[in-house]
Structures are given as C-alpha cells and as structure tokens.
Amino acid sequence: MGLFSPFCVGAEAQTAGPEIRLAQAAPPDAPPTRKRPPRLRVTPYYSPDGVYPRYNPGPNAVRECNATYVQEFRPSGTVIVPRMSCYWRPG
C-alpha cells in the first residue's frame, strides 16, 4: 500500500493545486476578453392577427366563406370534421 501512495490521484491533486491556479491567472497587462456582440431582436413588420395571406383586398371587399364537413381517417377511426375556406371578392 505504501509503495503505490505516490501514484494516488489524491496525492497529485493536493500538490498540483497551487501551481494550476498560478498558471491559469492572467497577467495584468493581458488584453481583456472579447465581448459577444449584442443579440438582434427580430420582429415582424406587421402585427399578426391570424389573416393569411396578408394583403389589402381593396375598398368595399366582402369575405366569402364556404363551410363543409369532411371525413378524416385517423388511427382511432374515421371522424367527420368541419372545414372552412374563405376568400375575398370585390363588393
């Protein structure tokens, strides 16, 4: 046991501690570390209101909508769901 004690990890960690701290310390004349550039904030140029595609339909425009029921085939079984499609027409 005494023969292997110089090779123990604990013995190396205790003796190497001050040298590592001294080697990692930056000299006083070292340049400062580089700062990261500021993050850019990305914002849409319009406020999202749920209307897609976004365009101006013109004055007196009327929105026409068609609602139907369609079948959807799901793993749990076939179900009937409502579908709606809308478009703008001149008024």
DAQUI-V105249 format. One record per residue. N is the residue number from 1. SS is DSSP state (A for helix, B for strand, O for the rest). OMEGA is omega in radians with two decimals (NA if undefined). Layout:
n=<N	N>
ss=<SS	SS>
omega=<OMEGA	OMEGA>
//
This chain:
n=<1	2	3	4	5	6	7	8	9	10	11	12	13	14	15	16	17	18	19	20	21	22	23	24	25	26	27	28	29	30	31	32	33	34	35	36	37	38	39	40	41	42	43	44	45	46	47	48	49	50	51	52	53	54	55	56	57	58	59	60	61	62	63	64	65	66	67	68	69	70	71	72	73	74	75	76	77	78	79	80	81	82	83	84	85	86	87	88	89	90	91>
ss=<O	O	O	O	A	A	A	O	A	A	A	A	A	A	A	A	A	A	A	A	A	A	A	A	O	O	O	O	O	O	O	O	O	O	O	O	O	O	O	O	O	O	O	O	O	O	O	O	O	O	O	O	O	O	O	O	O	O	O	O	O	B	B	B	B	B	B	B	B	B	B	B	B	B	O	O	B	B	B	B	B	B	B	B	B	B	B	B	B	O	O>
omega=<3.12	3.14	-3.09	-3.07	3.10	-3.10	3.13	3.14	-3.12	-3.13	3.13	-3.10	-3.11	-3.09	-3.06	-3.07	-3.09	-3.13	-3.14	3.14	-3.14	-3.12	-3.10	-3.13	-3.12	3.08	-3.07	-3.12	3.14	3.12	-3.13	3.14	-3.12	3.10	3.09	3.09	-3.12	3.14	3.11	3.09	-3.13	3.12	3.10	-3.13	3.04	3.10	-3.10	3.14	3.07	-3.14	3.13	-0.09	-3.06	3.06	3.14	-3.09	3.11	-3.12	3.10	3.13	-3.14	3.13	3.12	-3.13	3.06	3.13	3.11	3.02	3.14	3.10	3.00	-3.13	-3.10	3.12	-3.14	-3.14	-3.13	3.12	3.09	-3.09	3.10	3.05	3.12	3.06	-3.07	3.05	3.13	3.02	3.11	-3.09	NA>
//
